Amino acid sequence: MATAAPPLKDELDIVIPTIRNLDFLEMWRPFLQPYHLIIVQDGDPSKTIRVPDGFDYELYNRNDINRILGPRASCISFKDSACRCFGYMVSKKKYIFTIDDDCFVASDPSGKPINALDQHIKNLLCPSTPLFFNTLYDPYVDAVMTIPKGTLFPMCGMNLGFDRDLIGPAMYFGLMGDGQPIGRYDDMWAGWCIKVICDHLGLGVKTGLPYIWHSKASNPFVNLRKEYNGIFWQEEIIPFFQSAILSKDSTTVQKCYIELAKQVKDKLGKIDPYFVKLSAAMETWIQAWDDLNPPAKLVPTAKLTK
């Protein structure tokens, strides 16, 4: 008997930012090998990244990003995992799953390996609404729940799935890392932005399962230096997002994001000039997204006459 094709095999890309060989994929091979990978190489573009045999992938380094985006490549972070969002931009699939190269397969209490991608796919295909909270959810057991409207959350970019068609243009991980006064807040920033926009457009955001095993490869003291400004700035950033309101004219993700970018400049720009620069990068990101993802042209239907 023929085996069934993996779910969403032709509709989902896996995006991985990295600076090292992708040996971690061996552990994920049973779950990820059927899918197409988009690898975004950070750091030195002359370094060769080894990918285990048998995986279908395309790899982009900084030279590729500069070639494809030209002057607009300035919106893509360097030496920070925020570079992953370039993979979101060049993907042509409906769904994205992104994972870090220091994340491994976790096991359930019985010792069975957890297929995190399969759970993400179930989450993506099951409808949710931010307008009603199901009290059957129990936060003390494994669960998947929809985050209520008006509630922010700390999004984690290393184990994330999303509908690219619905929210892709807002999945910008900001300006982080090399040349910037902040790093490692990329997924947090993106999560706050997309939650405001999802609430405005009536889209659901889920949290909970699946779990993965994270064996941190980075240095916690180096990380603290990168996060230092963010720890202080978030005392004003979070209230900004909590009070952000988008106009009724913002009917698409792109329009929402441009309006939010202008609010970042007007309100957060007073904290530090970095936010003025970030606001401009947010607008550049949307321009680059639209350049690489033009709207589908409508094909006129033939009319029958008699």
C-alpha positions as protocol buffer text, in pm:
chain_id: "A"
residue {
  index: 1
  type: MET
  ca { x: 0 y: 0 z: 0 }
}
residue {
  index: 2
  type: ALA
  ca { x: 119 y: 349 z: -84 }
}
residue {
  index: 3
  type: THR
  ca { x: 193 y: 565 z: 219 }
}
residue {
  index: 4
  type: ALA
  ca { x: 6 y: 893 z: 257 }
}
residue {
  index: 5
  type: ALA
  ca { x: 198 y: 1211 z: 174 }
}
residue {
  index: 6
  type: PRO
  ca { x: 302 y: 1420 z: 477 }
}
residue {
  index: 7
  type: PRO
  ca { x: 48 y: 1693 z: 556 }
}
residue {
  index: 8
  type: LEU
  ca { x: 102 y: 2023 z: 372 }
}
residue {
  index: 9
  type: LYS
  ca { x: 411 y: 1882 z: 201 }
}
residue {
  index: 10
  type: ASP
  ca { x: 375 y: 2118 z: -96 }
}
residue {
  index: 11
  type: GLU
  ca { x: 231 y: 2408 z: 102 }
}
residue {
  index: 12
  type: LEU
  ca { x: 487 y: 2458 z: 379 }
}
residue {
  index: 13
  type: ASP
  ca { x: 847 y: 2579 z: 394 }
}
residue {
  index: 14
  type: ILE
  ca { x: 1082 y: 2534 z: 690 }
}
residue {
  index: 15
  type: VAL
  ca { x: 1301 y: 2840 z: 756 }
}
residue {
  index: 16
  type: ILE
  ca { x: 1626 y: 2798 z: 950 }
}
residue {
  index: 17
  type: PRO
  ca { x: 1870 y: 3082 z: 1036 }
}
residue {
  index: 18
  type: THR
  ca { x: 2222 y: 2957 z: 1104 }
}
residue {
  index: 19
  type: ILE
  ca { x: 2592 y: 3026 z: 1137 }
}
residue {
  index: 20
  type: ARG
  ca { x: 2700 y: 2661 z: 1160 }
}
residue {
  index: 21
  type: ASN
  ca { x: 2670 y: 2320 z: 998 }
}
residue {
  index: 22
  type: LEU
  ca { x: 2319 y: 2181 z: 1025 }
}
residue {
  index: 23
  type: ASP
  ca { x: 2401 y: 1849 z: 1189 }
}
residue {
  index: 24
  type: PHE
  ca { x: 2099 y: 1901 z: 1417 }
}
residue {
  index: 25
  type: LEU
  ca { x: 1878 y: 1804 z: 1122 }
}
residue {
  index: 26
  type: GLU
  ca { x: 1978 y: 1440 z: 1163 }
}
residue {
  index: 27
  type: MET
  ca { x: 1766 y: 1420 z: 1476 }
}
residue {
  index: 28
  type: TRP
  ca { x: 1476 y: 1588 z: 1293 }
}
residue {
  index: 29
  type: ARG
  ca { x: 1512 y: 1378 z: 975 }
}
residue {
  index: 30
  type: PRO
  ca { x: 1203 y: 1155 z: 1036 }
}
residue {
  index: 31
  type: PHE
  ca { x: 983 y: 1463 z: 1065 }
}
residue {
  index: 32
  type: LEU
  ca { x: 1138 y: 1734 z: 846 }
}
residue {
  index: 33
  type: GLN
  ca { x: 1306 y: 1556 z: 554 }
}
residue {
  index: 34
  type: PRO
  ca { x: 991 y: 1547 z: 332 }
}
residue {
  index: 35
  type: TYR
  ca { x: 967 y: 1928 z: 342 }
}
residue {
  index: 36
  type: HIS
  ca { x: 1151 y: 2205 z: 160 }
}
residue {
  index: 37
  type: LEU
  ca { x: 1403 y: 2403 z: 369 }
}
residue {
  index: 38
  type: ILE
  ca { x: 1499 y: 2768 z: 331 }
}
residue {
  index: 39
  type: ILE
  ca { x: 1831 y: 2822 z: 508 }
}
residue {
  index: 40
  type: VAL
  ca { x: 1937 y: 3180 z: 585 }
}
residue {
  index: 41
  type: GLN
  ca { x: 2309 y: 3188 z: 656 }
}
residue {
  index: 42
  type: ASP
  ca { x: 2411 y: 3465 z: 894 }
}
residue {
  index: 43
  type: GLY
  ca { x: 2763 y: 3598 z: 941 }
}
residue {
  index: 44
  type: ASP
  ca { x: 3052 y: 3537 z: 700 }
}
residue {
  index: 45
  type: PRO
  ca { x: 2907 y: 3455 z: 354 }
}
residue {
  index: 46
  type: SER
  ca { x: 3233 y: 3289 z: 247 }
}
residue {
  index: 47
  type: LYS
  ca { x: 3187 y: 3015 z: 507 }
}
residue {
  index: 48
  type: THR
  ca { x: 3047 y: 2687 z: 376 }
}
residue {
  index: 49
  type: ILE
  ca { x: 2747 y: 2551 z: 565 }
}
residue {
  index: 50
  type: ARG
  ca { x: 2710 y: 2173 z: 554 }
}
residue {
  index: 51
  type: VAL
  ca { x: 2360 y: 2034 z: 519 }
}
residue {
  index: 52
  type: PRO
  ca { x: 2304 y: 1658 z: 572 }
}
residue {
  index: 53
  type: ASP
  ca { x: 2236 y: 1457 z: 259 }
}
residue {
  index: 54
  type: GLY
  ca { x: 1879 y: 1392 z: 157 }
}
residue {
  index: 55
  type: PHE
  ca { x: 1726 y: 1730 z: 243 }
}
residue {
  index: 56
  type: ASP
  ca { x: 1567 y: 1951 z: -21 }
}
residue {
  index: 57
  type: TYR
  ca { x: 1683 y: 2307 z: 45 }
}
residue {
  index: 58
  type: GLU
  ca { x: 1786 y: 2646 z: -86 }
}
residue {
  index: 59
  type: LEU
  ca { x: 2048 y: 2850 z: 100 }
}
residue {
  index: 60
  type: TYR
  ca { x: 2086 y: 3227 z: 108 }
}
residue {
  index: 61
  type: ASN
  ca { x: 2381 y: 3418 z: 254 }
}
residue {
  index: 62
  type: ARG
  ca { x: 2438 y: 3792 z: 292 }
}
residue {
  index: 63
  type: ASN
  ca { x: 2562 y: 3826 z: -64 }
}
residue {
  index: 64
  type: ASP
  ca { x: 2238 y: 3670 z: -190 }
}
residue {
  index: 65
  type: ILE
  ca { x: 2028 y: 3900 z: 26 }
}
residue {
  index: 66
  type: ASN
  ca { x: 2211 y: 4207 z: -108 }
}
residue {
  index: 67
  type: ARG
  ca { x: 2176 y: 4082 z: -466 }
}
residue {
  index: 68
  type: ILE
  ca { x: 1804 y: 4009 z: -437 }
}
residue {
  index: 69
  type: LEU
  ca { x: 1693 y: 4313 z: -238 }
}
residue {
  index: 70
  type: GLY
  ca { x: 1948 y: 4571 z: -348 }
}
residue {
  index: 71
  type: PRO
  ca { x: 1932 y: 4888 z: -133 }
}
residue {
  index: 72
  type: ARG
  ca { x: 1637 y: 4743 z: 57 }
}
residue {
  index: 73
  type: ALA
  ca { x: 1862 y: 4472 z: 199 }
}
residue {
  index: 74
  type: SER
  ca { x: 1930 y: 4721 z: 479 }
}
residue {
  index: 75
  type: CYS
  ca { x: 1609 y: 4607 z: 647 }
}
residue {
  index: 76
  type: ILE
  ca { x: 1746 y: 4255 z: 701 }
}
residue {
  index: 77
  type: SER
  ca { x: 1944 y: 4216 z: 1023 }
}
residue {
  index: 78
  type: PHE
  ca { x: 2303 y: 4090 z: 1026 }
}
residue {
  index: 79
  type: LYS
  ca { x: 2460 y: 3874 z: 1296 }
}
residue {
  index: 80
  type: ASP
  ca { x: 2124 y: 3811 z: 1461 }
}
residue {
  index: 81
  type: SER
  ca { x: 1864 y: 3539 z: 1414 }
}
residue {
  index: 82
  type: ALA
  ca { x: 1629 y: 3813 z: 1292 }
}
residue {
  index: 83
  type: CYS
  ca { x: 1777 y: 3743 z: 949 }
}
residue {
  index: 84
  type: ARG
  ca { x: 1534 y: 3449 z: 933 }
}
residue {
  index: 85
  type: CYS
  ca { x: 1256 y: 3675 z: 812 }
}
residue {
  index: 86
  type: PHE
  ca { x: 1429 y: 3699 z: 473 }
}
residue {
  index: 87
  type: GLY
  ca { x: 1328 y: 3334 z: 435 }
}
residue {
  index: 88
  type: TYR
  ca { x: 966 y: 3429 z: 498 }
}
residue {
  index: 89
  type: MET
  ca { x: 992 y: 3689 z: 223 }
}
residue {
  index: 90
  type: VAL
  ca { x: 1133 y: 3462 z: -49 }
}
residue {
  index: 91
  type: SER
  ca { x: 910 y: 3165 z: 31 }
}
residue {
  index: 92
  type: LYS
  ca { x: 622 y: 3101 z: -205 }
}
residue {
  index: 93
  type: LYS
  ca { x: 435 y: 2862 z: 24 }
}
residue {
  index: 94
  type: LYS
  ca { x: 121 y: 2929 z: 227 }
}
residue {
  index: 95
  type: TYR
  ca { x: 267 y: 2815 z: 560 }
}
residue {
  index: 96
  type: ILE
  ca { x: 598 y: 2862 z: 740 }
}
residue {
  index: 97
  type: PHE
  ca { x: 759 y: 2665 z: 1021 }
}
residue {
  index: 98
  type: THR
  ca { x: 1079 y: 2814 z: 1162 }
}
residue {
  index: 99
  type: ILE
  ca { x: 1322 y: 2654 z: 1402 }
}
residue {
  index: 100
  type: ASP
  ca { x: 1670 y: 2732 z: 1537 }
}
residue {
  index: 101
  type: ASP
  ca { x: 1974 y: 2512 z: 1481 }
}
residue {
  index: 102
  type: ASP
  ca { x: 2017 y: 2445 z: 1854 }
}
residue {
  index: 103
  type: CYS
  ca { x: 1669 y: 2300 z: 1895 }
}
residue {
  index: 104
  type: PHE
  ca { x: 1618 y: 1926 z: 1913 }
}
residue {
  index: 105
  type: VAL
  ca { x: 1340 y: 1670 z: 1927 }
}
residue {
  index: 106
  type: ALA
  ca { x: 1180 y: 1648 z: 2270 }
}
residue {
  index: 107
  type: SER
  ca { x: 1013 y: 1337 z: 2414 }
}
residue {
  index: 108
  type: ASP
  ca { x: 674 y: 1297 z: 2575 }
}
residue {
  index: 109
  type: PRO
  ca { x: 644 y: 1139 z: 2925 }
}
residue {
  index: 110
  type: SER
  ca { x: 644 y: 792 z: 2771 }
}
residue {
  index: 111
  type: GLY
  ca { x: 972 y: 859 z: 2590 }
}
residue {
  index: 112
  type: LYS
  ca { x: 815 y: 888 z: 2244 }
}
residue {
  index: 113
  type: PRO
  ca { x: 973 y: 1157 z: 2021 }
}
residue {
  index: 114
  type: ILE
  ca { x: 747 y: 1458 z: 1967 }
}
residue {
  index: 115
  type: ASN
  ca { x: 679 y: 1558 z: 1608 }
}
residue {
  index: 116
  type: ALA
  ca { x: 663 y: 1934 z: 1665 }
}
residue {
  index: 117
  type: LEU
  ca { x: 591 y: 2014 z: 1301 }
}
residue {
  index: 118
  type: ASP
  ca { x: 289 y: 1785 z: 1296 }
}
residue {
  index: 119
  type: GLN
  ca { x: 143 y: 1966 z: 1596 }
}
residue {
  index: 120
  type: HIS
  ca { x: 210 y: 2305 z: 1436 }
}
residue {
  index: 121
  type: ILE
  ca { x: 23 y: 2189 z: 1127 }
}
residue {
  index: 122
  type: LYS
  ca { x: -274 y: 2079 z: 1339 }
}
residue {
  index: 123
  type: ASN
  ca { x: -271 y: 2422 z: 1509 }
}
residue {
  index: 124
  type: LEU
  ca { x: -260 y: 2603 z: 1176 }
}
residue {
  index: 125
  type: LEU
  ca { x: -543 y: 2404 z: 1023 }
}
residue {
  index: 126
  type: CYS
  ca { x: -776 y: 2427 z: 1325 }
}
residue {
  index: 127
  type: PRO
  ca { x: -970 y: 2758 z: 1336 }
}
residue {
  index: 128
  type: SER
  ca { x: -933 y: 2995 z: 1629 }
}
residue {
  index: 129
  type: THR
  ca { x: -1077 y: 3328 z: 1732 }
}
residue {
  index: 130
  type: PRO
  ca { x: -935 y: 3594 z: 1965 }
}
residue {
  index: 131
  type: LEU
  ca { x: -1286 y: 3706 z: 2055 }
}
residue {
  index: 132
  type: PHE
  ca { x: -1383 y: 3425 z: 2292 }
}
residue {
  index: 133
  type: PHE
  ca { x: -1182 y: 3237 z: 2554 }
}
residue {
  index: 134
  type: ASN
  ca { x: -1257 y: 2869 z: 2609 }
}
residue {
  index: 135
  type: THR
  ca { x: -1265 y: 2801 z: 2982 }
}
residue {
  index: 136
  type: LEU
  ca { x: -1207 y: 2430 z: 2919 }
}
residue {
  index: 137
  type: TYR
  ca { x: -839 y: 2508 z: 2874 }
}
residue {
  index: 138
  type: ASP
  ca { x: -635 y: 2412 z: 3177 }
}
residue {
  index: 139
  type: PRO
  ca { x: -300 y: 2596 z: 3199 }
}
residue {
  index: 140
  type: TYR
  ca { x: -157 y: 2317 z: 3419 }
}
residue {
  index: 141
  type: VAL
  ca { x: -179 y: 2044 z: 3150 }
}
residue {
  index: 142
  type: ASP
  ca { x: -53 y: 2022 z: 2793 }
}
residue {
  index: 143
  type: ALA
  ca { x: -283 y: 2235 z: 2580 }
}
residue {
  index: 144
  type: VAL
  ca { x: -318 y: 2465 z: 2283 }
}
residue {
  index: 145
  type: MET
  ca { x: -506 y: 2786 z: 2347 }
}
residue {
  index: 146
  type: THR
  ca { x: -595 y: 3101 z: 2158 }
}
residue {
  index: 147
  type: ILE
  ca { x: -456 y: 3420 z: 2310 }
}
residue {
  index: 148
  type: PRO
  ca { x: -746 y: 3657 z: 2386 }
}
residue {
  index: 149
  type: LYS
  ca { x: -787 y: 3986 z: 2203 }
}
residue {
  index: 150
  type: GLY
  ca { x: -604 y: 4272 z: 2370 }
}
residue {
  index: 151
  type: THR
  ca { x: -350 y: 4042 z: 2535 }
}
residue {
  index: 152
  type: LEU
  ca { x: 17 y: 4054 z: 2433 }
}
residue {
  index: 153
  type: PHE
  ca { x: 246 y: 3752 z: 2451 }
}
residue {
  index: 154
  type: PRO
  ca { x: 620 y: 3674 z: 2432 }
}
residue {
  index: 155
  type: MET
  ca { x: 654 y: 3511 z: 2091 }
}
residue {
  index: 156
  type: CYS
  ca { x: 945 y: 3272 z: 2045 }
}
residue {
  index: 157
  type: GLY
  ca { x: 1093 y: 3255 z: 1696 }
}
residue {
  index: 158
  type: MET
  ca { x: 1278 y: 2926 z: 1741 }
}
residue {
  index: 159
  type: ASN
  ca { x: 962 y: 2710 z: 1736 }
}
residue {
  index: 160
  type: LEU
  ca { x: 701 y: 2895 z: 1537 }
}
residue {
  index: 161
  type: GLY
  ca { x: 444 y: 2821 z: 1270 }
}
residue {
  index: 162
  type: PHE
  ca { x: 225 y: 3069 z: 1084 }
}
residue {
  index: 163
  type: ASP
  ca { x: 3 y: 3120 z: 783 }
}
residue {
  index: 164
  type: ARG
  ca { x: 218 y: 3323 z: 547 }
}
residue {
  index: 165
  type: ASP
  ca { x: -80 y: 3423 z: 332 }
}
residue {
  index: 166
  type: LEU
  ca { x: -264 y: 3566 z: 632 }
}
residue {
  index: 167
  type: ILE
  ca { x: 8 y: 3739 z: 834 }
}
residue {
  index: 168
  type: GLY
  ca { x: 337 y: 3700 z: 646 }
}
residue {
  index: 169
  type: PRO
  ca { x: 399 y: 4070 z: 568 }
}
residue {
  index: 170
  type: ALA
  ca { x: 390 y: 4152 z: 941 }
}
residue {
  index: 171
  type: MET
  ca { x: 641 y: 3879 z: 1036 }
}
residue {
  index: 172
  type: TYR
  ca { x: 932 y: 4121 z: 1029 }
}
residue {
  index: 173
  type: PHE
  ca { x: 1186 y: 4052 z: 1303 }
}
residue {
  index: 174
  type: GLY
  ca { x: 1314 y: 4409 z: 1312 }
}
residue {
  index: 175
  type: LEU
  ca { x: 1661 y: 4561 z: 1302 }
}
residue {
  index: 176
  type: MET
  ca { x: 1880 y: 4368 z: 1543 }
}
residue {
  index: 177
  type: GLY
  ca { x: 2241 y: 4264 z: 1591 }
}
residue {
  index: 178
  type: ASP
  ca { x: 2538 y: 4412 z: 1405 }
}
residue {
  index: 179
  type: GLY
  ca { x: 2533 y: 4791 z: 1402 }
}
residue {
  index: 180
  type: GLN
  ca { x: 2223 y: 4814 z: 1621 }
}
residue {
  index: 181
  type: PRO
  ca { x: 2193 y: 4903 z: 1993 }
}
residue {
  index: 182
  type: ILE
  ca { x: 1986 y: 4592 z: 2063 }
}
residue {
  index: 183
  type: GLY
  ca { x: 1978 y: 4225 z: 1975 }
}
residue {
  index: 184
  type: ARG
  ca { x: 1780 y: 3910 z: 2051 }
}
residue {
  index: 185
  type: TYR
  ca { x: 1451 y: 4097 z: 2081 }
}
residue {
  index: 186
  type: ASP
  ca { x: 1362 y: 4011 z: 1723 }
}
residue {
  index: 187
  type: ASP
  ca { x: 1089 y: 3755 z: 1791 }
}
residue {
  index: 188
  type: MET
  ca { x: 947 y: 3953 z: 2083 }
}
residue {
  index: 189
  type: TRP
  ca { x: 915 y: 4264 z: 1864 }
}
residue {
  index: 190
  type: ALA
  ca { x: 755 y: 4069 z: 1581 }
}
residue {
  index: 191
  type: GLY
  ca { x: 513 y: 3903 z: 1823 }
}
residue {
  index: 192
  type: TRP
  ca { x: 394 y: 4234 z: 1966 }
}
residue {
  index: 193
  type: CYS
  ca { x: 345 y: 4374 z: 1615 }
}
residue {
  index: 194
  type: ILE
  ca { x: 154 y: 4077 z: 1480 }
}
residue {
  index: 195
  type: LYS
  ca { x: -69 y: 4053 z: 1788 }
}
residue {
  index: 196
  type: VAL
  ca { x: -187 y: 4414 z: 1746 }
}
residue {
  index: 197
  type: ILE
  ca { x: -251 y: 4349 z: 1378 }
}
residue {
  index: 198
  type: CYS
  ca { x: -419 y: 4010 z: 1431 }
}
residue {
  index: 199
  type: ASP
  ca { x: -648 y: 4162 z: 1693 }
}
residue {
  index: 200
  type: HIS
  ca { x: -739 y: 4440 z: 1451 }
}
residue {
  index: 201
  type: LEU
  ca { x: -811 y: 4200 z: 1164 }
}
residue {
  index: 202
  type: GLY
  ca { x: -981 y: 3935 z: 1380 }
}
residue {
  index: 203
  type: LEU
  ca { x: -715 y: 3667 z: 1335 }
}
residue {
  index: 204
  type: GLY
  ca { x: -637 y: 3409 z: 1603 }
}
residue {
  index: 205
  type: VAL
  ca { x: -295 y: 3350 z: 1762 }
}
residue {
  index: 206
  type: LYS
  ca { x: -232 y: 3019 z: 1938 }
}
residue {
  index: 207
  type: THR
  ca { x: 13 y: 2919 z: 2209 }
}
residue {
  index: 208
  type: GLY
  ca { x: 98 y: 2594 z: 2383 }
}
residue {
  index: 209
  type: LEU
  ca { x: 195 y: 2270 z: 2210 }
}
residue {
  index: 210
  type: PRO
  ca { x: 427 y: 2164 z: 2053 }
}
residue {
  index: 211
  type: TYR
  ca { x: 734 y: 2154 z: 2275 }
}
residue {
  index: 212
  type: ILE
  ca { x: 1091 y: 2110 z: 2159 }
}
residue {
  index: 213
  type: TRP
  ca { x: 1422 y: 2063 z: 2340 }
}
residue {
  index: 214
  type: HIS
  ca { x: 1638 y: 2376 z: 2333 }
}
residue {
  index: 215
  type: SER
  ca { x: 2008 y: 2323 z: 2404 }
}
residue {
  index: 216
  type: LYS
  ca { x: 2130 y: 2683 z: 2397 }
}
residue {
  index: 217
  type: ALA
  ca { x: 2442 y: 2727 z: 2185 }
}
residue {
  index: 218
  type: SER
  ca { x: 2495 y: 3095 z: 2267 }
}
residue {
  index: 219
  type: ASN
  ca { x: 2673 y: 3256 z: 2564 }
}
residue {
  index: 220
  type: PRO
  ca { x: 2428 y: 3393 z: 2825 }
}
residue {
  index: 221
  type: PHE
  ca { x: 2661 y: 3678 z: 2922 }
}
residue {
  index: 222
  type: VAL
  ca { x: 2706 y: 3787 z: 2561 }
}
residue {
  index: 223
  type: ASN
  ca { x: 2330 y: 3760 z: 2523 }
}
residue {
  index: 224
  type: LEU
  ca { x: 2274 y: 3990 z: 2820 }
}
residue {
  index: 225
  type: ARG
  ca { x: 2488 y: 4260 z: 2661 }
}
residue {
  index: 226
  type: LYS
  ca { x: 2278 y: 4234 z: 2345 }
}
residue {
  index: 227
  type: GLU
  ca { x: 1949 y: 4245 z: 2537 }
}
residue {
  index: 228
  type: TYR
  ca { x: 2051 y: 4514 z: 2785 }
}
residue {
  index: 229
  type: ASN
  ca { x: 1876 y: 4809 z: 2619 }
}
residue {
  index: 230
  type: GLY
  ca { x: 1566 y: 4605 z: 2546 }
}
residue {
  index: 231
  type: ILE
  ca { x: 1524 y: 4518 z: 2913 }
}
residue {
  index: 232
  type: PHE
  ca { x: 1486 y: 4888 z: 2990 }
}
residue {
  index: 233
  type: TRP
  ca { x: 1307 y: 4993 z: 2673 }
}
residue {
  index: 234
  type: GLN
  ca { x: 1037 y: 4729 z: 2707 }
}
residue {
  index: 235
  type: GLU
  ca { x: 897 y: 4921 z: 3005 }
}
residue {
  index: 236
  type: GLU
  ca { x: 775 y: 5171 z: 2746 }
}
residue {
  index: 237
  type: ILE
  ca { x: 747 y: 4942 z: 2444 }
}
residue {
  index: 238
  type: ILE
  ca { x: 489 y: 4712 z: 2603 }
}
residue {
  index: 239
  type: PRO
  ca { x: 252 y: 4994 z: 2709 }
}
residue {
  index: 240
  type: PHE
  ca { x: 288 y: 5133 z: 2355 }
}
residue {
  index: 241
  type: PHE
  ca { x: 162 y: 4809 z: 2202 }
}
residue {
  index: 242
  type: GLN
  ca { x: -106 y: 4769 z: 2469 }
}
residue {
  index: 243
  type: SER
  ca { x: -254 y: 5104 z: 2372 }
}
residue {
  index: 244
  type: ALA
  ca { x: -191 y: 5088 z: 1995 }
}
residue {
  index: 245
  type: ILE
  ca { x: -505 y: 5135 z: 1787 }
}
residue {
  index: 246
  type: LEU
  ca { x: -522 y: 5091 z: 1412 }
}
residue {
  index: 247
  type: SER
  ca { x: -767 y: 5283 z: 1195 }
}
residue {
  index: 248
  type: LYS
  ca { x: -1055 y: 5129 z: 1005 }
}
residue {
  index: 249
  type: ASP
  ca { x: -873 y: 5220 z: 682 }
}
residue {
  index: 250
  type: SER
  ca { x: -609 y: 4960 z: 765 }
}
residue {
  index: 251
  type: THR
  ca { x: -782 y: 4667 z: 601 }
}
residue {
  index: 252
  type: THR
  ca { x: -477 y: 4464 z: 494 }
}
residue {
  index: 253
  type: VAL
  ca { x: -172 y: 4341 z: 681 }
}
residue {
  index: 254
  type: GLN
  ca { x: 49 y: 4576 z: 480 }
}
residue {
  index: 255
  type: LYS
  ca { x: -165 y: 4880 z: 559 }
}
residue {
  index: 256
  type: CYS
  ca { x: -175 y: 4783 z: 927 }
}
residue {
  index: 257
  type: TYR
  ca { x: 202 y: 4744 z: 937 }
}
residue {
  index: 258
  type: ILE
  ca { x: 272 y: 5079 z: 771 }
}
residue {
  index: 259
  type: GLU
  ca { x: 35 y: 5252 z: 1014 }
}
residue {
  index: 260
  type: LEU
  ca { x: 203 y: 5078 z: 1307 }
}
residue {
  index: 261
  type: ALA
  ca { x: 546 y: 5180 z: 1175 }
}
residue {
  index: 262
  type: LYS
  ca { x: 443 y: 5545 z: 1177 }
}
residue {
  index: 263
  type: GLN
  ca { x: 322 y: 5512 z: 1536 }
}
residue {
  index: 264
  type: VAL
  ca { x: 659 y: 5356 z: 1630 }
}
residue {
  index: 265
  type: LYS
  ca { x: 834 y: 5663 z: 1492 }
}
residue {
  index: 266
  type: ASP
  ca { x: 600 y: 5913 z: 1656 }
}
residue {
  index: 267
  type: LYS
  ca { x: 578 y: 5752 z: 2000 }
}
residue {
  index: 268
  type: LEU
  ca { x: 882 y: 5532 z: 2051 }
}
residue {
  index: 269
  type: GLY
  ca { x: 1117 y: 5762 z: 1863 }
}
residue {
  index: 270
  type: LYS
  ca { x: 1121 y: 5978 z: 2175 }
}
residue {
  index: 271
  type: ILE
  ca { x: 1291 y: 5697 z: 2368 }
}
residue {
  index: 272
  type: ASP
  ca { x: 1587 y: 5655 z: 2134 }
}
residue {
  index: 273
  type: PRO
  ca { x: 1674 y: 5743 z: 1770 }
}
residue {
  index: 274
  type: TYR
  ca { x: 1694 y: 5369 z: 1706 }
}
residue {
  index: 275
  type: PHE
  ca { x: 1314 y: 5353 z: 1686 }
}
residue {
  index: 276
  type: VAL
  ca { x: 1308 y: 5614 z: 1409 }
}
residue {
  index: 277
  type: LYS
  ca { x: 1551 y: 5394 z: 1217 }
}
residue {
  index: 278
  type: LEU
  ca { x: 1343 y: 5086 z: 1299 }
}
residue {
  index: 279
  type: SER
  ca { x: 1026 y: 5256 z: 1175 }
}
residue {
  index: 280
  type: ALA
  ca { x: 1193 y: 5331 z: 841 }
}
residue {
  index: 281
  type: ALA
  ca { x: 1313 y: 4971 z: 819 }
}
residue {
  index: 282
  type: MET
  ca { x: 958 y: 4848 z: 882 }
}
residue {
  index: 283
  type: GLU
  ca { x: 837 y: 5047 z: 582 }
}
residue {
  index: 284
  type: THR
  ca { x: 1130 y: 4926 z: 372 }
}
residue {
  index: 285
  type: TRP
  ca { x: 1044 y: 4568 z: 467 }
}
residue {
  index: 286
  type: ILE
  ca { x: 689 y: 4608 z: 334 }
}
residue {
  index: 287
  type: GLN
  ca { x: 820 y: 4760 z: 10 }
}
residue {
  index: 288
  type: ALA
  ca { x: 1062 y: 4469 z: -33 }
}
residue {
  index: 289
  type: TRP
  ca { x: 790 y: 4216 z: 53 }
}
residue {
  index: 290
  type: ASP
  ca { x: 555 y: 4361 z: -207 }
}
residue {
  index: 291
  type: ASP
  ca { x: 832 y: 4368 z: -469 }
}
residue {
  index: 292
  type: LEU
  ca { x: 901 y: 3995 z: -423 }
}
residue {
  index: 293
  type: ASN
  ca { x: 536 y: 3902 z: -365 }
}
residue {
  index: 294
  type: PRO
  ca { x: 324 y: 4102 z: -610 }
}
residue {
  index: 295
  type: PRO
  ca { x: -50 y: 4044 z: -589 }
}
residue {
  index: 296
  type: ALA
  ca { x: -179 y: 3776 z: -822 }
}
residue {
  index: 297
  type: LYS
  ca { x: -318 y: 3913 z: -1143 }
}
residue {
  index: 298
  type: LEU
  ca { x: -685 y: 3845 z: -1196 }
}
residue {
  index: 299
  type: VAL
  ca { x: -752 y: 3649 z: -1514 }
}
residue {
  index: 300
  type: PRO
  ca { x: -1075 y: 3766 z: -1679 }
}
residue {
  index: 301
  type: THR
  ca { x: -1331 y: 3492 z: -1731 }
}
residue {
  index: 302
  type: ALA
  ca { x: -1480 y: 3434 z: -2072 }
}
residue {
  index: 303
  type: LYS
  ca { x: -1836 y: 3549 z: -2117 }
}
residue {
  index: 304
  type: LEU
  ca { x: -2080 y: 3342 z: -2317 }
}
residue {
  index: 305
  type: THR
  ca { x: -2318 y: 3530 z: -2541 }
}
residue {
  index: 306
  type: LYS
  ca { x: -2618 y: 3408 z: -2725 }
}
